[in-house]
């Protein structure tokens, strides 16, 4: 039963899921339907492009799963993610997207700038980094205390799930969560949001 719950948490709170779902929600809460439309653009590029690259890699047999369990095979999909986030950021800035969405996508790039080099040598948890960063962003558009308490509990569950499934060690999920919080909080603070 515990493995089933851990598997469910891993799927529901996968980085691709959060990166696709979070920007339109943040945009909607921050600026209504106009913000949601900007969020959909960010989702398509930041989440949709990497998810497609990974799905094609899994289908062809080059990748083990959409969770990129095999660290040695993470580089290509992660570089595709970096490229997609850079394109999204350039478009959002050039087209005049809301500051919070530009800051959110910049935070994604900052987190990738830390986690991608680390994962080349050590298997840091992207599940932990993305879920923790998502909580920080959501705390800017939802009641902060309730969001941090609820979100923190969900991040802890995601971390437990990754360790329970033997995809990461406790140190790897802790490092991922720390990177997610630090890069996202630092980026949003730098933007003044």
Phi, psi and omega in degrees: 000318180297320179295325178295317178296317179298318178296318179297314179299320179298322180285312185294323182252030177296149180308317181299319181297312182293319182290332176280320186279325190291313184302316178295326178294313179298315178299316180297313182291327183277322187217022177073206186295327176298316178295323178297322179296317175299320179297323178296321176298314179298319179298314182300318182278307186289327181251316184294315181296308178299322179297322178292316178301316180293316179300318178294322178295321178293315180300321181279349181091000179285334180241149184282323179193174179289352179266359177049054182298320180284104184304325182296339182257011181281334191304307182302306179299325180289324176293325175297320178296316178301313179300316180295320179292322177297315178299315179301315182297315179300314180296315181298318179292313183296326183267359175080039179294159178302146184304318182298321178289321176298317178296321180297314179292324175297321177296322176300316180295319178297317178296319177295324180298333177270312188286326182297309178298323180296317185291344175291337181244335186210141190275073177295149184273114174288328175303313181293317182297313183290318180295319179294317177297323178298319179298318180298316180295313182298331178293347177272345182238352177239167177306118191299315184295311180297322180294316180293319180294310179293312180297320178300320177295320178293320177298317178300319178295319177297316178298315177302316182298317182295322177288317180302321180278001180063031175270340180211163171267169177300322179295322181291322178285323178297317178296318179299314180298318179298315179298317180300314180293311186296313182291321181289311179300314181299318181292313179298322178295320179297328177279349180074027178251000000 
